[in-house]
Amino acid sequence: MIQSIDRAMSIIHILRSDPHRNEWSISELSKRTELPISTMHRLLNSLIDHGLVIQNPNTKHYKIGLLWMEVGLQVLESIDYRNVARPIMEDLALDVKESIYLNIQDGNFGMTIEIVDSPLKVRIAETLGIRSPLNVGAPNKAILSFLKEEERADIIKKLGLTDEETIQLKETIEEVRRNRYAMSNSERTEGTISIAAPIFGYGNKVLAAVSINGPDFRITEESLPQLVEKVKMAAEQISNRIGRFY
């Protein structure tokens, strides 16, 4: 029973491992999991029966089922700090006229769980649930920088960086910890700038990050200092409403 669950979850992890890839063939899944085609076929049929996997009738390839969306939305609704952050994010979006994101940690990744769009016509267009490694993008770096040292070191090892990239990331982390905010330029989406600050909960544990995201032609050197202070203030407000305790 436990072996079947482990195998099923290994399939799910592969199906969601690449944000730029939507479907996988049974032969690819079999190769990645080192399971026979017959075993893979049986597992996939069971996952399909439960709505956890879908097969494309045209390509015969497999992808994540819709049940995960239902489960994910239920989990999101149960996160109190998401509801706490929303009105503060809305105020910030109206103030700075840019899109505001809320990111949380998802293992070695960061995931966007809330977005308040910019009131302007030209704005960053992304969707909920986007995942990227914790070393990519300002909100993810803001989270990574304030994790406990052991957890942070373990994640950095798993990111598969070169020695030079690791040294550079550690220098960035020290800078983020010193300044209490992170910034990225075209790291996840070309032509965009993101400025993020960490959100803390009970025991001063980092829970999330709030970020201002906009096109690089609008976020200038002149406007940057003010945006930094505003996003840090928003993060502090969210932290205090969650019940931050030192």
Backbone hydrogen bonds in HBPLUS format (Angstrom, degrees):
<---DONOR---> <-ACCEPTOR-->    atom                        ^
c    i                          cat <-CA-CA->   ^        H-A-AA   ^      H-
h    n   atom  resd res      DA  || num        DHA   H-A  angle D-A-AA Bond
n    s   type  num  typ     dist DA aas  dist angle  dist       angle   num
A0005-ILE N   A0001-MET O   3.06 MM   4  6.41 154.1  2.13 147.7 154.7     1
A0006-ASP N   A0002-ILE O   2.92 MM   4  6.18 162.2  1.95 151.7 156.6     2
A0007-ARG N   A0003-GLN O   2.91 MM   4  6.13 157.9  1.96 147.9 154.0     3
A0008-ALA N   A0004-SER O   2.87 MM   4  6.03 157.8  1.91 145.4 152.0     4
A0009-MET N   A0005-ILE O   2.90 MM   4  6.10 160.3  1.94 152.5 157.4     5
A0010-SER N   A0006-ASP O   2.97 MM   4  6.18 142.1  2.12 140.0 150.5     6
A0011-ILE N   A0007-ARG O   3.15 MM   4  6.48 145.6  2.27 143.7 151.9     7
A0012-ILE N   A0008-ALA O   3.10 MM   4  6.47 157.5  2.16 145.9 151.7     8
A0013-HIS N   A0009-MET O   2.90 MM   4  6.11 158.9  1.95 148.0 153.2     9
A0014-ILE N   A0010-SER O   3.17 MM   4  6.36 148.8  2.27 137.2 144.6    10
A0015-LEU N   A0011-ILE O   2.96 MM   4  6.26 162.8  1.99 155.1 159.7    11
A0016-ARG N   A0012-ILE O   3.10 MM   4  6.34 137.4  2.29 145.1 155.4    12
A0017-SER N   A0014-ILE O   3.10 MM   3  4.92 165.5  2.12 105.1 109.3    13
A0021-ARG N   A0018-ASP O   3.03 MM   3  5.35 166.4  2.04 117.2 120.5    14
A0024-TRP N   A0062-TYR O   2.86 MM  38  5.22 146.8  1.97 138.9 149.8    15
A0062-TYR N   A0024-TRP O   2.73 MM  38  5.22 170.4  1.74 148.5 149.8    16
A0029-LEU N   A0025-SER O   3.08 MM   4  6.39 161.6  2.11 151.4 156.3    17
A0030-SER N   A0026-ILE O   2.87 MM   4  5.99 153.9  1.94 143.0 150.7    18
A0031-LYS N   A0027-SER O   2.96 MM   4  6.12 154.2  2.03 142.0 148.6    19
A0032-ARG N   A0028-GLU O   2.90 MM   4  6.11 163.7  1.93 151.5 155.9    20
A0033-THR N   A0029-LEU O   3.01 MM   4  6.07 154.5  2.07 146.3 152.5    21
A0034-GLU N   A0030-SER O   2.85 MM   4  5.61 118.8  2.23 134.0 148.7    22
A0035-LEU N   A0030-SER O   3.09 MM   5  5.06 142.9  2.23 137.8 145.5    23
A0040-MET N   A0036-PRO O   2.92 MM   4  6.20 162.9  1.95 155.8 161.3    24
A0041-HIS N   A0037-ILE O   2.80 MM   4  5.98 156.9  1.86 152.0 158.2    25
A0042-ARG N   A0038-SER O   3.15 MM   4  6.36 155.6  2.21 141.8 147.5    26
A0043-LEU N   A0039-THR O   3.00 MM   4  6.27 161.2  2.04 151.8 156.8    27
A0044-LEU N   A0040-MET O   2.90 MM   4  6.05 164.8  1.92 154.3 158.6    28
A0045-ASN N   A0041-HIS O   3.05 MM   4  6.18 158.0  2.10 145.7 151.3    29
A0046-SER N   A0042-ARG O   3.16 MM   4  6.38 153.5  2.23 143.4 150.1    30
A0047-LEU N   A0043-LEU O   2.95 MM   4  6.25 157.9  2.00 151.3 157.5    31
A0048-ILE N   A0044-LEU O   2.84 MM   4  6.06 151.5  1.93 148.6 156.8    32
A0049-ASP N   A0045-ASN O   2.98 MM   4  6.19 154.7  2.05 142.9 149.4    33
A0050-HIS N   A0046-SER O   3.26 MM   4  6.55 139.0  2.44 139.4 149.2    34
A0052-LEU N   A0047-LEU O   2.88 MM   5  5.14 144.6  2.00 163.7 156.1    35
A0051-GLY N   A0048-ILE O   2.99 MM   3  5.03 163.0  2.02 107.8 112.9    36
A0067-LEU N   A0051-GLY O   3.38 MM  16  5.55 155.1  2.45 158.3 154.1    37
A0065-GLY N   A0052-LEU O   2.83 MM  13  4.40 155.7  1.89 117.1 109.4    38
A0054-ILE N   A0063-LYS O   2.83 MM   9  5.36 165.2  1.85 153.4 157.4    39
A0063-LYS N   A0054-ILE O   2.88 MM   9  5.36 150.7  1.96 154.8 163.0    40
A0056-ASN N   A0061-HIS O   2.79 MM   5  5.45 160.3  1.83 161.5 167.2    41
A0060-LYS N   A0056-ASN O   2.69 MM   4  5.04 143.5  1.82 147.5 156.6    42
A0069-MET N   A0066-LEU O   2.99 MM   3  5.34 129.8  2.25 106.0 118.6    43
A0070-GLU N   A0066-LEU O   3.36 MM   4  6.83 155.5  2.42 149.8 155.7    44
A0071-VAL N   A0067-LEU O   2.94 MM   4  6.25 164.1  1.96 154.6 158.7    45
A0072-GLY N   A0068-TRP O   2.75 MM   4  5.83 159.9  1.78 145.4 152.1    46
A0073-LEU N   A0069-MET O   2.88 MM   4  6.03 159.8  1.92 150.5 154.9    47
A0074-GLN N   A0070-GLU O   3.13 MM   4  6.32 152.4  2.21 142.5 149.8    48
A0075-VAL N   A0071-VAL O   2.97 MM   4  6.29 152.8  2.05 149.5 157.1    49
A0076-LEU N   A0072-GLY O   2.90 MM   4  6.17 159.2  1.94 149.1 154.9    50
A0077-GLU N   A0073-LEU O   2.95 MM   4  6.16 155.8  2.01 145.5 151.5    51
A0078-SER N   A0074-GLN O   3.23 MM   4  6.43 130.5  2.49 133.7 145.7    52
A0078-SER N   A0075-VAL O   3.01 MM   3  5.15 134.5  2.22  98.6 111.7    53
A0079-ILE N   A0076-LEU O   3.10 MM   3  5.37 159.1  2.14 107.7 114.3    54
A0082-ARG N   A0079-ILE O   3.18 MM   3  5.66 147.3  2.29 110.4 119.3    55
A0083-ASN N   A0080-ASP O   3.00 MM   3  5.43 119.7  2.38 108.6 122.0    56
A0084-VAL N   A0080-ASP O   3.00 MM   4  6.30 152.7  2.07 149.5 158.3    57
A0085-ALA N   A0081-TYR O   2.93 MM   4  5.85 150.2  2.02 133.8 140.8    58
A0086-ARG N   A0082-ARG O   3.24 MM   4  6.34 145.5  2.36 142.4 149.7    59
A0089-MET N   A0085-ALA O   2.88 MM   4  6.05 156.6  1.94 161.0 168.8    60
A0090-GLU N   A0086-ARG O   2.90 MM   4  6.17 153.3  1.97 155.1 162.9    61
A0091-ASP N   A0087-PRO O   3.07 MM   4  6.29 158.0  2.12 142.6 147.5    62
A0092-LEU N   A0088-ILE O   3.01 MM   4  6.21 155.2  2.07 143.8 150.9    63
A0093-ALA N   A0089-MET O   2.88 MM   4  6.10 155.5  1.94 149.3 155.6    64
A0094-LEU N   A0090-GLU O   3.12 MM   4  6.36 158.9  2.16 148.2 152.9    65
A0095-ASP N   A0091-ASP O   3.01 MM   4  6.16 145.8  2.13 141.0 151.0    66
A0096-VAL N   A0092-LEU O   2.89 MM   4  6.08 173.4  1.90 161.6 161.0    67
A0097-LYS N   A0093-ALA O   2.80 MM   4  5.23 131.1  2.04 133.7 144.9    68
A0099-SER N   A0213-ASN O   3.21 MM 114  5.23 134.7  2.43 166.8 154.5    69
A0213-ASN N   A0099-SER O   2.82 MM 114  5.23 160.7  1.85 162.2 164.1    70
A0100-ILE N   A0116-VAL O   2.86 MM  16  5.14 163.3  1.89 149.4 154.2    71
A0116-VAL N   A0100-ILE O   2.87 MM  16  5.14 159.3  1.92 151.5 157.8    72
A0101-TYR N   A0211-SER O   3.00 MM 110  5.21 153.2  2.07 138.3 146.8    73
A0211-SER N   A0101-TYR O   2.98 MM 110  5.21 152.9  2.05 142.9 147.9    74
A0102-LEU N   A0114-GLU O   2.91 MM  12  5.06 142.9  2.04 153.7 150.5    75
A0113-ILE N   A0102-LEU O   2.87 MM  11  5.85 161.6  1.91 165.5 171.5    76
A0103-ASN N   A0209-ALA O   2.91 MM 106  5.26 167.4  1.93 156.5 160.4    77
A0209-ALA N   A0103-ASN O   2.95 MM 106  5.26 140.0  2.11 142.5 148.6    78
A0104-ILE N   A0111-MET O   2.90 MM   7  5.42 154.9  1.96 148.2 154.1    79
A0111-MET N   A0104-ILE O   2.82 MM   7  5.42 157.6  1.87 154.1 161.1    80
A0106-ASP N   A0109-PHE O   2.70 MM   3  4.99 168.6  1.71 147.4 144.3    81
A0109-PHE N   A0106-ASP O   3.07 MM   3  4.99 157.1  2.12 114.3 118.7    82
A0134-LEU N   A0108-ASN O   3.05 MM  26  5.95 151.7  2.13 151.0 143.7    83
A0110-GLY N   A0132-SER O   2.82 MM  22  5.60 160.0  1.85 161.0 164.4    84
A0132-SER N   A0110-GLY O   3.11 MM  22  5.60 150.7  2.20 149.4 158.3    85
A0112-THR N   A0130-ILE O   3.10 MM  18  5.54 152.1  2.18 145.6 153.4    86
A0129-GLY N   A0112-THR O   2.77 MM  17  5.24 168.8  1.78 160.0 159.5    87
A0136-VAL N   A0133-PRO O   2.95 MM   3  5.52 164.3  1.97 125.8 127.5    88
A0141-LYS N   A0137-GLY O   3.07 MM   4  6.30 158.7  2.11 154.3 160.9    89
A0142-ALA N   A0138-ALA O   2.89 MM   4  6.10 150.0  1.98 152.8 161.7    90
A0143-ILE N   A0139-PRO O   3.13 MM   4  6.41 147.0  2.24 142.2 149.8    91
A0144-LEU N   A0140-ASN O   2.87 MM   4  6.12 175.6  1.87 156.5 157.5    92
A0145-SER N   A0141-LYS O   2.90 MM   4  5.86 160.4  1.94 145.9 150.8    93
A0146-PHE N   A0143-ILE O   3.12 MM   3  5.64 144.4  2.25 111.8 121.0    94
A0147-LEU N   A0144-LEU O   3.33 MM   3  5.46 172.2  2.34 108.8 110.9    95
A0152-ARG N   A0148-LYS O   2.87 MM   4  6.05 166.4  1.89 164.8 169.5    96
A0153-ALA N   A0149-GLU O   2.94 MM   4  6.08 160.5  1.98 148.4 153.4    97
A0154-ASP N   A0150-GLU O   3.01 MM   4  6.21 155.2  2.08 145.7 152.5    98
A0155-ILE N   A0151-GLU O   2.99 MM   4  6.24 157.1  2.05 150.6 156.3    99
A0156-ILE N   A0152-ARG O   2.99 MM   4  6.22 163.3  2.02 152.4 156.8   100
A0157-LYS N   A0153-ALA O   3.13 MM   4  6.34 152.7  2.20 143.9 150.4   101
A0158-LYS N   A0154-ASP O   3.28 MM   4  6.54 142.8  2.42 137.9 147.2   102
A0158-LYS N   A0155-ILE O   2.96 MM   3  5.09 122.8  2.29  98.9 114.0   103
A0159-LEU N   A0156-ILE O   3.29 MM   3  5.26 154.0  2.36  99.3 106.9   104
A0166-THR N   A0162-THR O   2.86 MM   4  6.09 153.3  1.93 151.3 158.9   105
A0167-ILE N   A0163-ASP O   3.00 MM   4  6.25 159.8  2.04 149.2 153.8   106
A0168-GLN N   A0164-GLU O   3.02 MM   4  6.24 161.6  2.05 147.9 153.1   107
A0169-LEU N   A0165-GLU O   2.86 MM   4  6.03 154.5  1.92 145.3 152.5   108
A0170-LYS N   A0166-THR O   2.97 MM   4  6.17 160.6  2.00 150.3 155.1   109
A0171-GLU N   A0167-ILE O   3.06 MM   4  6.31 150.2  2.15 145.1 153.2   110
A0172-THR N   A0168-GLN O   2.97 MM   4  6.24 151.5  2.05 144.2 152.3   111
A0173-ILE N   A0169-LEU O   2.86 MM   4  6.15 155.1  1.92 151.2 158.1   112
A0174-GLU N   A0170-LYS O   3.07 MM   4  6.31 157.6  2.12 143.6 148.7   113
A0175-GLU N   A0171-GLU O   3.09 MM   4  6.35 152.0  2.17 142.3 150.0   114
A0176-VAL N   A0172-THR O   2.85 MM   4  6.14 156.2  1.90 152.5 159.4   115
A0177-ARG N   A0173-ILE O   2.89 MM   4  6.09 163.4  1.91 153.8 158.0   116
A0178-ARG N   A0174-GLU O   2.99 MM   4  6.11 147.5  2.10 138.9 147.9   117
A0179-ASN N   A0175-GLU O   2.90 MM   4  6.08 158.2  1.94 150.5 155.9   118
A0180-ARG N   A0176-VAL O   2.68 MM   4  5.41 135.5  1.88 145.7 155.7   119
A0182-ALA N   A0196-ALA O   2.82 MM  14  5.19 158.9  1.87 147.0 153.9   120
A0196-ALA N   A0182-ALA O   2.87 MM  14  5.19 165.7  1.89 147.4 152.2   121
A0184-SER N   A0194-SER O   2.94 MM  10  5.26 153.6  2.01 147.0 152.8   122
A0194-SER N   A0184-SER O   2.98 MM  10  5.26 161.8  2.01 146.3 150.3   123
A0186-SER N   A0192-THR O   2.74 MM   6  5.05 156.3  1.79 158.6 164.0   124
A0216-ASP N   A0191-GLY O   2.93 MM  25  5.57 162.1  1.96 135.1 135.4   125
A0193-ILE N   A0214-GLY O   2.86 MM  21  5.63 164.6  1.88 170.3 175.4   126
A0214-GLY N   A0193-ILE O   3.07 MM  21  5.63 162.9  2.10 158.2 163.4   127
A0195-ILE N   A0212-ILE O   2.93 MM  17  5.23 155.1  1.99 147.1 155.3   128
A0212-ILE N   A0195-ILE O   2.80 MM  17  5.23 156.3  1.86 152.3 156.2   129
A0197-ALA N   A0210-VAL O   2.98 MM  13  5.70 155.4  2.04 158.3 164.5   130
A0210-VAL N   A0197-ALA O   3.08 MM  13  5.70 153.1  2.15 163.8 163.3   131
A0199-ILE N   A0208-ALA O   2.76 MM   9  5.03 160.1  1.80 141.4 136.0   132
A0207-LEU N   A0199-ILE O   2.76 MM   8  5.71 168.8  1.77 157.0 160.9   133
A0208-ALA N   A0199-ILE O   3.39 MM   9  5.03 162.3  2.42 130.9 133.3   134
A0201-GLY N   A0205-LYS O   2.78 MM   4  5.32 155.2  1.84 145.4 152.4   135
A0204-ASN N   A0201-GLY O   2.95 MM   3  5.39 128.2  2.23 145.7 142.8   136
A0203-GLY N   A0245-PHE O   2.95 MM  42  5.12 116.1  2.37 123.8 140.5   137
A0218-ARG N   A0215-PRO O   3.02 MM   3  5.72 159.7  2.06 120.0 126.2   138
A0219-ILE N   A0215-PRO O   3.37 MM   4  6.71 149.7  2.47 149.7 158.3   139
A0224-LEU N   A0220-THR O   2.93 MM   4  5.93 137.0  2.12 148.0 159.5   140
A0227-LEU N   A0223-SER O   3.14 MM   4  6.37 158.3  2.19 154.6 161.4   141
A0228-VAL N   A0224-LEU O   2.90 MM   4  6.11 158.3  1.95 161.3 167.2   142
A0229-GLU N   A0225-PRO O   3.18 MM   4  6.43 162.9  2.21 146.4 149.8   143
A0230-LYS N   A0226-GLN O   3.01 MM   4  6.24 153.5  2.08 145.4 153.1   144
A0231-VAL N   A0227-LEU O   2.96 MM   4  6.16 161.2  2.00 153.5 157.2   145
A0232-LYS N   A0228-VAL O   3.05 MM   4  6.18 156.0  2.11 148.6 155.6   146
A0233-MET N   A0229-GLU O   2.95 MM   4  6.06 149.8  2.04 140.6 148.9   147
A0234-ALA N   A0230-LYS O   2.97 MM   4  6.19 154.2  2.04 143.4 150.2   148
A0235-ALA N   A0231-VAL O   2.99 MM   4  6.17 157.5  2.04 143.2 148.9   149
A0236-GLU N   A0232-LYS O   3.00 MM   4  6.19 151.9  2.08 141.6 149.3   150
A0237-GLN N   A0233-MET O   2.94 MM   4  6.21 154.6  2.00 147.6 154.3   151
A0238-ILE N   A0234-ALA O   2.98 MM   4  6.24 162.5  2.01 152.1 156.2   152
A0239-SER N   A0235-ALA O   2.92 MM   4  6.07 161.8  1.96 146.2 151.8   153
A0240-ASN N   A0236-GLU O   2.95 MM   4  6.13 159.8  1.99 148.9 153.8   154
A0241-ARG N   A0237-GLN O   3.03 MM   4  6.24 152.3  2.10 146.2 153.6   155
A0242-ILE N   A0238-ILE O   2.94 MM   4  6.14 145.3  2.06 149.0 158.5   156
A0243-GLY N   A0239-SER O   3.17 MM   4  6.41 142.7  2.32 140.5 149.9   157
A0244-ARG N   A0239-SER O   3.05 MM   5  5.46 140.7  2.21 141.4 148.2   158
